[in-house]
Amino acid sequence: MSQASTFFKQDGPLAEAMQGYQVRQQQVDLSVAIETAIEENAALVAEAGTGTGKTFAYAVPAMQSEQKVIISTGTKNLQEQLFRRDLPLVKTLINKQKDSALLKGRSNYLCLHRLKMHEVSNQGFDPDTLSEFKMVQKWSPGTQTGDMSDLKALKEDAKVLPLVTSTIDNCLGKDCSYYDDCYLIKARHKALLADVVVVNHHLFFADLALKEQGFGELIPNADCIIFDEAHLIPDIASEYFGKKFSTRQLSDQLTDLIKLQKLYAKDASQLGEFAEKCRYCIADLRMQFNLDPERGNWLSALKQSNIASQIDTLLENLNQVVKSGAIHEGRDKDIDTLIEKLDENAKRLNMFKDTQPKDVSLWYETSKYHLTINLTPLSIADQFQSVMGEREASWIFTSATLAVNGKFDHFQNLMGLGGAKTLCFDSPFNYQQQAMLCVPRYLPEPNHPDMKEALTKVAIQLIEAAKGRSFILFTSHYMMRMVSANVKEIIETTVLVQGDASKSALLDEYLSDSSSTLFATGAFWEGIDVKGDDLLCVMIDKLPFASPDDPLLKARLDDCARQGGKPFFDVQIPQAVISLKQGAGRLIRDANDKGVLVICDNRLVTKAYGSTFLASLPNMQKTRDLSKVNDFLSSIT
């Protein structure tokens, strides 16, 4: 009998540690499969339905192995939960001597150099930022890790965070006078020595792309890499295997340069003047695009003379900053570092003037004040295969949503994992008893003008039947705002809307008010774990097809067609199925949960491809009659 299966026996170590423990055969089988893949240095792709217990399923063989293991999670929240709650329990039961480490990206750690720099000059801080800065100052002498998340009083989006943490652009590296005390370096050193290292996908792929000093030594030395929430990897990997130019990043560098010039190079006024001109150029460039944030094709934008001209003007002034900085080289380490990074940014921007790229998508995205230009590979399969080929290791990919109608072709093709073993473990939950799926009759087509009114009526009926305790999920912010506004006018119970507060604040408010309803979009489709009577109903407005106008998706669809594929069936449907599975997965989170899933899209039953979506969802009771939904909800409220 394998070590993993012994651990999960009814009289095994886990049963002794957890009250009410019951063996879940899916969890045992998944853990044994991962154990085997680790022993054989193989690649495994495994879908584990909600409730399988995949965290322990991979944590146990990871801790039992004598190899160095990297576990990469989809989010920092899951990373923290794994490191602080799940791994310590498993380590206690298997091997207390095993050393584990938590490693985050550099922006999560206090930078002593930047803290001291702003202590010298913080006159430009607004009152809120200054208050936050003083909070950091008071906290800094007592921290052992420098992890900013340990400062609980500081908001996740605090303005002070980029001022007291570093980026690869402003880090002085070994030239920093605080290098020996650097929290990031200490965290990386601990990770190098640890048996099990917990990272997140963004950090993992940033390391592959940038080969940052320190962490870059971890991955070649790992014998096993486990990806949890692996469905997120293709998009994240594409981001890091591509290239990006951001006016926000450039503006931050210029702001730092202006401040440093005034402090340490007062006689180099021309340097500050050129930097200020660049900041005006950035604002002028943003004004060439629509006022509302948008995405678009960069090559089409570059054909517009006003945009091309403004790019040239920005480059001219940026080059002047670099030349002026070279004259004063050696006067201040921070200024020298910034000039070097500004030069790199100028070269990167110049690269985006190339109008003949191959096998990539060139697209832009605007925010309220800034522009980001992206070069994204249409496929990362070859690059990721190369990464895997560079090291003899086992590669484990697991998630609750990887398969489409029981098949893994879509994920395998995206990642170049054609030779990997695939396994699909159904959820242990009894969905026939616990849940009902409804596709209401008599709804208009998804894009019909009457849909807003129809969604309002369905939402009100569900909210009243469930007495609140509902997630009303949308594929667009516009429809979410319209329908939530309508509902607020009609019902008296609390209606929470994404965007009115932070994600964590909204969730806290939802949980504290037993009659509240949450209206949300993509941010709440995954990574939210609400159990029991706190969530009895999930409504989804329509099938989550990505907009074909999205420039990156359009480029991938065109590429698929050029290669003889069927873009809608090969690209759009698999993406939408995985997204729908994520949204539907919010409903049943525990063996005792009950609830209804309502999908307001007739295409599930009128289109042939609807069967692919239905076959990919858990096997719930099915109905098209909302009165049966009311009866079901009445029986559980």
C-alpha positions in Angstrom: 0.0 0.0 0.0 1.3 3.4 -0.9 2.3 5.9 1.8 -0.4 8.4 0.6 -3.2 5.9 0.8 -2.2 4.8 4.3 -2.3 8.5 5.4 -6.0 8.8 4.3 -7.3 5.5 5.9 -10.2 5.8 8.3 -7.8 4.8 11.1 -4.8 6.8 9.6 -3.0 9.9 10.9 -5.5 12.4 9.3 -8.5 10.7 10.9 -6.8 11.0 14.3 -6.2 14.7 13.8 -9.5 15.7 12.3 -12.8 15.3 14.1 -15.5 13.7 12.0 -13.1 12.7 9.3 -14.5 10.4 6.5 -12.5 8.7 3.8 -13.1 10.2 0.3 -12.0 7.7 -2.3 -11.5 10.5 -4.9 -9.0 12.2 -2.5 -7.2 8.9 -1.9 -7.0 8.1 -5.6 -5.8 11.6 -6.5 -3.1 11.6 -3.8 -1.8 8.2 -5.0 -1.7 9.4 -8.6 0.3 12.4 -7.5 2.6 10.2 -5.4 3.2 8.0 -8.5 3.9 11.0 -10.8 6.4 12.3 -8.3 8.2 9.0 -8.1 8.3 8.6 -11.9 9.2 12.3 -12.7 6.1 12.4 -14.8 3.5 15.0 -15.9 0.0 14.7 -14.5 -3.1 16.7 -15.3 -5.9 16.0 -12.9 -9.4 17.6 -12.4 -10.7 17.2 -8.9 -14.3 18.2 -8.4 -15.3 20.5 -5.5 -15.1 18.7 -2.2 -12.4 16.2 -3.3 -9.9 17.7 -0.9 -7.2 18.3 -3.5 -5.1 20.5 -1.2 -4.4 17.6 1.2 -4.2 15.2 -1.8 -1.1 17.0 -3.1 0.3 18.2 0.2 0.6 14.7 1.6 2.9 13.2 -1.2 4.8 16.6 -1.3 5.6 16.2 2.4 6.3 12.5 2.2 8.7 12.9 -0.7 12.4 13.3 -0.2 12.5 15.7 -3.1 12.4 19.5 -3.2 8.9 20.6 -4.0 7.5 23.9 -5.3 3.7 24.4 -4.8 2.3 27.2 -6.9 -1.2 28.5 -6.1 -3.6 30.7 -8.1 -3.9 33.6 -5.6 -2.0 35.0 -2.7 -5.0 34.2 -0.4 -4.8 30.5 -1.3 -1.0 30.7 -0.9 -1.4 32.1 2.7 -4.1 29.5 3.6 -1.9 26.6 2.3 1.2 27.8 4.1 -0.3 28.8 7.4 -3.1 26.3 7.8 -2.9 23.2 5.7 0.8 22.5 5.4 1.5 22.8 9.1 -1.1 20.2 9.9 0.3 17.7 7.3 3.9 18.4 8.4 2.9 17.7 12.0 1.5 14.3 11.0 4.2 13.3 8.6 7.5 14.9 9.3 8.0 17.8 11.7 11.6 18.2 10.5 10.4 19.2 7.0 11.2 22.8 6.3 8.6 24.8 4.3 8.9 28.4 3.1 6.5 31.0 1.8 7.7 33.2 -1.0 5.9 36.2 -2.5 6.8 38.7 -5.1 9.0 41.7 -4.2 6.1 44.1 -4.0 4.9 42.3 -0.9 8.0 43.0 1.2 9.0 46.2 3.0 11.9 47.9 1.3 14.1 49.5 3.9 15.9 51.7 1.4 12.6 53.2 0.0 11.3 53.6 3.5 14.3 55.7 4.5 14.3 57.6 1.2 10.7 58.8 1.8 11.5 59.6 5.5 13.8 62.2 4.1 11.2 63.6 1.8 7.5 63.0 2.2 6.2 66.5 1.9 4.2 65.6 -1.3 2.1 63.0 0.4 -1.6 63.6 0.8 -3.0 63.2 4.3 -4.2 59.6 3.8 -0.8 58.5 2.4 1.1 60.3 5.1 -1.1 58.6 7.7 -0.4 55.2 6.1 3.3 56.0 5.9 3.5 56.7 9.6 1.7 53.4 10.3 4.4 51.6 8.3 7.2 53.5 10.1 5.7 52.5 13.5 5.4 48.8 12.4 8.7 48.4 10.7 11.1 48.1 13.7 9.2 45.1 15.0 8.6 43.0 11.9 10.7 39.9 11.4 9.6 39.1 7.8 8.8 42.5 6.3 5.7 41.0 4.8 3.3 43.9 4.3 0.2 41.6 4.7 1.2 41.3 8.4 0.3 44.9 8.9 -3.4 44.2 9.2 -4.5 47.8 9.7 -3.2 48.7 6.2 -5.7 48.3 3.3 -4.8 45.9 0.4 -4.9 48.9 -2.0 -3.2 51.4 0.3 -1.5 54.3 -1.6 1.7 53.9 0.5 2.4 50.4 -0.6 4.3 51.2 -3.9 6.3 53.8 -2.0 7.6 51.5 0.7 8.1 48.3 -1.5 10.4 47.8 -4.4 10.1 46.8 -8.0 12.7 45.3 -10.3 13.0 48.8 -11.8 13.9 50.6 -8.7 15.7 47.9 -6.7 19.5 48.6 -6.2 20.3 45.0 -5.7 23.7 44.3 -4.2 24.5 48.1 -4.4 21.9 48.8 -1.8 23.2 49.7 1.6 20.4 47.7 3.2 21.1 44.5 1.1 22.2 42.4 4.1 19.0 43.3 6.0 16.7 43.0 2.9 13.5 41.1 3.8 13.1 39.9 0.2 16.7 38.5 0.1 16.0 36.8 3.5 12.8 35.2 2.2 14.5 34.0 -1.0 17.4 32.5 1.0 15.0 30.7 3.3 13.2 29.4 0.2 16.4 28.1 -1.3 17.0 26.0 1.7 13.4 24.8 2.3 12.1 21.3 1.3 8.7 22.7 0.2 8.3 26.2 -1.1 4.8 27.8 -1.6 4.7 30.5 -4.3 1.9 31.8 -6.6 1.6 31.5 -10.4 2.5 35.1 -11.0 5.7 34.8 -9.1 6.6 31.4 -10.7 6.2 32.8 -14.2 7.8 36.1 -13.4 10.9 34.1 -12.4 10.9 32.1 -15.6 10.6 35.3 -17.6 12.9 37.6 -15.8 15.4 35.2 -14.0 15.5 37.6 -11.1 18.5 37.2 -8.8 17.9 34.8 -5.9 14.6 33.1 -6.7 15.8 32.2 -10.2 17.9 29.5 -8.5 14.9 27.8 -7.0 13.1 26.4 -10.0 16.1 24.6 -11.6 16.7 22.9 -8.2 13.1 21.7 -7.8 12.3 18.1 -8.3 8.6 18.5 -8.3 6.3 21.4 -9.3 2.7 21.3 -8.3 0.2 23.8 -9.7 -3.1 24.3 -7.9 -5.8 26.2 -9.6 -4.0 25.3 -12.8 -6.8 26.5 -15.1 -5.4 30.0 -14.5 -1.9 29.2 -15.8 -2.4 29.6 -19.6 -3.4 33.3 -19.3 -0.8 34.1 -16.6 2.0 32.3 -18.5 1.1 34.2 -21.7 1.4 37.5 -19.9 4.9 36.7 -18.6 6.2 35.0 -21.8 5.2 38.2 -23.7 6.4 41.8 -23.4 4.7 44.9 -22.0 5.2 48.7 -21.9 3.3 50.6 -19.3 3.0 54.4 -19.0 2.1 53.9 -15.4 5.4 52.2 -14.7 7.2 54.9 -16.7 5.4 57.7 -14.9 6.4 56.2 -11.5 10.0 56.0 -12.6 10.0 59.6 -13.7 8.3 60.8 -10.5 11.0 59.1 -8.4 13.7 60.6 -10.6 12.3 64.1 -10.2 12.2 63.7 -6.4 15.7 62.3 -6.3 17.1 65.1 -8.5 15.7 67.7 -6.2 17.3 66.0 -3.2 20.7 64.8 -4.4 21.4 66.6 -7.7 19.9 70.1 -7.3 22.3 71.6 -9.9 21.1 69.1 -12.5 17.8 70.9 -13.1 17.7 70.0 -16.8 17.4 66.3 -15.8 14.2 67.1 -13.8 12.9 69.3 -16.6 13.2 66.6 -19.2 11.6 64.1 -16.8 8.7 66.5 -16.3 8.3 66.9 -20.1 8.0 63.1 -20.4 5.2 63.1 -17.8 3.3 65.7 -19.9 3.9 63.5 -23.0 2.4 60.5 -21.2 -0.7 62.5 -20.5 -0.9 63.7 -24.1 -0.5 60.2 -25.4 -3.4 58.9 -23.2 -5.6 61.8 -24.5 -5.2 60.3 -28.1 -7.5 57.4 -27.1 -11.1 57.3 -26.0 -11.9 58.7 -22.6 -13.4 55.5 -21.3 -11.0 52.6 -20.7 -10.8 50.2 -23.6 -8.9 47.4 -25.3 -7.8 47.5 -28.9 -5.5 46.3 -31.6 -2.2 48.1 -31.3 -1.2 47.9 -34.9 -4.5 49.6 -35.9 -3.9 52.3 -33.3 -0.3 52.9 -34.5 -1.6 53.6 -38.0 -3.3 56.8 -36.6 -0.9 59.7 -37.2 -1.7 61.5 -34.0 -0.8 58.4 -31.9 2.4 57.6 -33.9 3.5 61.2 -33.6 2.9 61.3 -29.8 4.9 58.1 -29.4 7.8 59.7 -31.3 7.6 62.8 -29.1 7.6 60.7 -25.9 10.6 58.8 -27.2 12.5 62.0 -28.0 12.1 63.4 -24.5 12.8 60.0 -22.9 16.1 59.8 -24.8 16.9 63.3 -23.6 16.4 62.2 -20.0 18.7 59.2 -20.5 21.4 61.4 -22.1 21.1 64.0 -19.3 21.3 61.3 -16.7 24.5 59.8 -18.3 26.2 63.2 -17.8 25.6 62.9 -14.0 26.4 59.2 -13.7 27.9 58.2 -10.4 26.5 60.9 -8.3 23.7 58.8 -6.8 23.0 55.1 -7.0 19.2 55.5 -7.2 19.4 58.0 -10.0 21.8 55.8 -11.9 19.4 52.8 -11.5 16.4 54.8 -12.7 18.3 56.1 -15.7 19.2 52.6 -16.7 15.5 51.5 -16.3 14.3 54.5 -18.3 16.7 53.6 -21.1 15.2 50.0 -21.1 11.7 51.4 -21.2 12.6 53.6 -24.2 14.0 50.6 -26.0 10.9 48.6 -25.2 8.6 51.4 -26.4 10.6 51.6 -29.6 10.1 47.9 -30.1 6.4 48.4 -30.2 6.8 50.5 -33.3 7.5 47.3 -35.2 4.4 46.6 -37.4 5.4 43.2 -38.7 5.3 40.8 -35.6 4.8 37.1 -36.1 2.9 34.6 -34.0 2.0 37.2 -31.4 -0.9 39.6 -30.7 -0.1 43.3 -30.3 -2.8 45.0 -28.2 -3.3 47.9 -25.9 -5.4 48.6 -22.9 -6.2 52.0 -21.4 -7.1 52.9 -17.8 -8.3 56.3 -16.6 -4.9 57.9 -16.9 -2.6 55.4 -18.5 -1.8 53.2 -21.5 -0.4 49.6 -21.5 0.9 48.0 -24.8 1.2 44.3 -24.8 2.9 41.7 -27.0 1.4 38.3 -26.2 2.4 35.0 -27.8 -0.6 33.3 -29.5 0.6 30.0 -28.0 2.9 29.2 -25.1 2.9 25.5 -25.8 6.5 25.4 -27.3 7.9 27.8 -24.6 6.4 25.8 -21.7 7.5 22.5 -23.2 11.0 24.0 -23.4 10.8 25.0 -19.7 9.7 21.5 -18.7 12.5 19.9 -20.9 15.2 21.9 -19.1 14.8 20.0 -15.8 14.1 16.4 -14.9 11.1 16.9 -12.6 7.5 15.9 -12.0 4.9 18.4 -13.1 1.4 18.2 -11.5 -1.5 20.3 -12.7 -4.8 20.2 -10.7 -7.9 22.3 -10.5 -11.7 21.8 -10.2 -12.1 23.1 -13.7 -9.7 21.7 -16.4 -11.8 19.3 -18.4 -14.4 20.2 -21.0 -17.0 17.4 -21.3 -14.6 15.1 -19.6 -11.7 15.8 -22.0 -8.5 17.7 -21.3 -7.6 18.5 -25.0 -8.1 22.3 -24.6 -5.7 22.7 -21.5 -3.2 20.2 -22.9 -3.0 22.0 -26.3 -2.6 25.4 -24.6 0.3 24.2 -22.4 2.0 21.7 -24.7 1.1 18.8 -22.4 0.1 16.2 -25.0 2.1 13.5 -23.4 0.8 14.1 -19.8 -1.4 11.5 -18.0 -4.9 12.8 -17.4 -7.4 11.9 -14.7 -10.8 13.3 -13.8 -12.2 12.8 -10.2 -15.8 13.7 -9.7 -17.0 15.6 -6.7 -18.0 13.4 -3.7 -21.0 15.6 -3.2 -24.5 14.2 -3.9 -25.6 16.9 -6.4 -28.9 15.1 -7.2 -29.9 15.5 -3.6 -28.2 18.8 -2.8 -28.7 21.0 -5.9 -31.0 22.0 -8.7 -30.1 23.5 -12.1 -32.7 25.7 -13.8 -32.7 27.2 -17.3 -35.9 29.3 -17.1 -38.3 29.2 -20.0 -39.6 32.1 -22.0 -36.5 34.3 -21.7 -35.4 36.5 -24.6 -32.2 35.9 -26.4 -29.1 37.0 -24.4 -28.6 40.3 -26.4 -32.2 41.2 -26.8 -33.2 44.7 -25.4 -35.8 43.0 -23.1 -33.2 40.9 -21.4 -32.5 43.5 -18.7 -36.1 43.5 -17.6 -36.3 39.7 -17.7 -33.2 39.3 -15.6 -34.6 41.8 -13.1 -37.8 39.7 -12.7 -35.9 36.4 -12.3 -33.4 37.9 -9.8 -36.2 39.4 -7.6 -38.1 36.0 -7.7 -35.0 34.1 -6.6 -34.0 36.7 -3.9 -37.4 36.6 -2.4 -37.6 32.7 -2.5 -34.1 32.4 -1.0 -34.7 35.3 1.5 -31.5 36.9 0.2 -28.5 34.6 0.5 -27.9 34.8 -3.2 -25.0 35.5 -5.7 -26.3 37.2 -8.9 -23.4 36.9 -11.3 -22.9 38.7 -14.6 -20.6 38.5 -17.6 -20.5 42.3 -17.9 -20.3 45.3 -15.6 -22.9 47.1 -17.6 -25.6 44.5 -17.1 -24.7 44.1 -13.5 -25.2 47.8 -12.8 -28.5 48.0 -14.8 -30.1 45.0 -13.2 -28.9 45.7 -9.6 -30.2 49.3 -9.9 -33.6 47.9 -11.0 -33.7 45.4 -8.1 -32.8 48.0 -5.5 -35.8 50.1 -6.5 -38.2 47.1 -5.9 -37.0 45.1 -2.9 -36.1 46.3 0.5 -33.4 43.8 1.5 -29.7 44.6 1.3 -28.3 44.6 -2.3 -24.5 44.7 -2.4 -22.8 45.6 -5.7 -19.3 44.9 -6.8 -17.4 48.1 -7.1 -19.2 49.8 -4.2 -16.4 48.5 -1.8 -13.4 46.3 -1.9 -13.9 42.6 -2.6 -13.1 41.5 1.0 -15.3 44.3 2.5 -18.3 43.2 0.3 -17.9 39.6 1.3 -17.7 40.5 5.0 -20.8 42.6 4.7 -22.6 39.8 2.8 -21.8 37.2 5.5 -22.8 39.6 8.3 -26.3 40.2 6.9 -28.2 37.0 6.4 -30.7 38.5 4.1 -28.3 40.3 1.7 -27.7 39.6 -2.0 -24.5 40.2 -3.9 -24.4 41.4 -7.5 -21.0 40.7 -9.0 -19.0 40.0 -12.2 -15.8 38.0 -12.8 -14.1 38.8 -9.5 -16.6 36.7 -7.6 -16.8 33.8 -10.1 -13.9 31.9 -8.5 -11.9 31.9 -5.3 -14.9 32.6 -3.1 -15.8 29.9 -0.5 -19.2 30.5 1.1 -20.6 27.5 2.8 -23.9 26.4 4.4 -27.0 28.6 4.6 -25.0 31.7 3.7 -25.4 30.9 0.0 -28.5 29.1 -1.3 -28.8 30.5 -4.8 -26.4 31.4 -7.7 -27.9 33.1 -10.7 -25.7 33.6 -13.9 -27.0 36.0 -16.5 -25.6 34.1 -19.6 -22.9 31.8 -20.9 -19.6 33.5 -20.3 -18.3 33.7 -23.9 -15.4 36.2 -24.1 -16.0 39.1 -26.4 -14.8 38.4 -29.9 -13.9 42.0 -30.1 -11.1 41.5 -27.5 -7.9 41.9 -29.6 -6.0 39.1 -27.9 -8.9 36.6 -28.4 -9.5 37.8 -31.9 -5.8 37.1 -32.8 -6.1 33.6 -31.3 -9.3 33.0 -33.2 -7.7 34.1 -36.5 -4.6 32.0 -35.8 -6.8 28.9 -35.1 -8.6 29.5 -38.4 -5.3 29.8 -40.3 -4.2 26.4 -38.9 -7.4 24.8 -40.1 -9.2 24.7 -36.8 -12.7 25.7 -35.8 -12.3 28.9 -33.7 -15.7 28.9 -32.0 -15.5 25.2 -31.0 -11.8 24.9 -30.4 -11.2 28.2 -28.5 -14.4 30.0 -27.4 -16.5 27.1 -26.2 -13.8 25.5 -24.1 -12.9 28.9 -22.5 -16.6 29.6 -21.7 -17.2 26.1 -20.3 -14.3 26.4 -17.8 -15.5 29.9 -16.8 -19.1 28.6 -16.3 -17.8 25.7 -14.2 -16.0 28.2 -12.0 -19.2 30.4 -11.5 -21.3 27.3 -10.9 -18.8 26.0 -8.4 -19.7 28.8 -5.9 -22.9 27.1 -5.0 -22.1 23.7 -3.3 -19.0 24.0 -1.1 -19.7 21.3 1.5 -21.4 17.9 1.9 -24.3 19.5 3.7 -24.8 22.5 1.4 -28.0 22.8 -0.7 -29.0 25.3 -3.3 -30.1 26.2 -6.8 -28.1 27.3 -9.9 -30.1 29.4 -12.4 -28.5 30.1 -15.8 -30.6 32.6 -17.8 -29.4 31.6 -21.2 -31.7 29.7 -23.6 -28.7 28.6 -25.7 -28.1 25.8 -23.2 -31.1 24.1 -24.6 -31.6 25.6 -28.1 -28.1 25.2 -29.4 -26.3 21.9 -30.1 -23.3 23.1 -28.2 -25.4 23.6 -25.1 -25.0 19.9 -24.3 -21.2 20.4 -23.9 -21.9 23.0 -21.2 -24.5 20.8 -19.5 -22.3 17.7 -19.6 -19.4 19.7 -17.9 -21.6 20.7 -15.0 -22.3 18.6 -11.9 -25.2 16.2 -12.2 -27.9 18.2 -10.5 -31.6 17.9 -10.6 -32.7 19.9 -13.8 -35.8 21.9 -14.5 -37.0 24.8 -16.7 -39.8 25.7 -14.3 -39.0 28.6 -11.8 -41.9 27.5 -9.6 -40.0 24.2 -8.9 -37.0 26.4 -8.0 -39.2 28.2 -5.5 -40.4 24.9 -4.0 -36.8 23.7 -3.7 -35.7 26.9 -2.0 -38.8 26.8 0.3 -37.8 23.3 1.4 -34.3 24.4 2.5 -35.0 27.9 4.0 
